[in-house]
């Protein structure tokens, strides 16, 4: 909780300083009167400019590294599940779910969901294979 407060505080300080910098540039360019004449405050314009820049950066980073993060997350989850199935690691999934704010499902319900998913895949082999091939081609193309 303290770490989140510190990060949130430093992010707000960065945002405030970036907004102030943009505001000073707009004032230096004598654009303050133009925006106020249009009914828009200079604070709103500077905040929107900073958020536009943050949005561009975030969009670029997500586009660039989404596959890597997704692949790493899936590999970690599958590795942990495999280790758990082999009996090498014991994980309290109820505690993990509680940590993330997710209610734990009863084991019987999870097994029923997995069983019905595999049954559906067996019955619809062509659909399953075409979905997997489509996913693979889409992943390769992206």
Residue pairs with C-beta under 8 A, 6 or more apart in sequence:
15 50
18 50
18 53
19 43
19 46
19 47
19 50
20 46
22 45
22 46
22 49
22 50
23 42
23 43
23 46
26 32
26 35
26 42
26 45
26 46
27 42
31 42
32 42
35 41
35 42
35 45
36 42
67 139
67 142
80 89
80 91
83 89
84 90
84 91
93 104
94 104
97 103
97 104
98 104
105 113
121 128
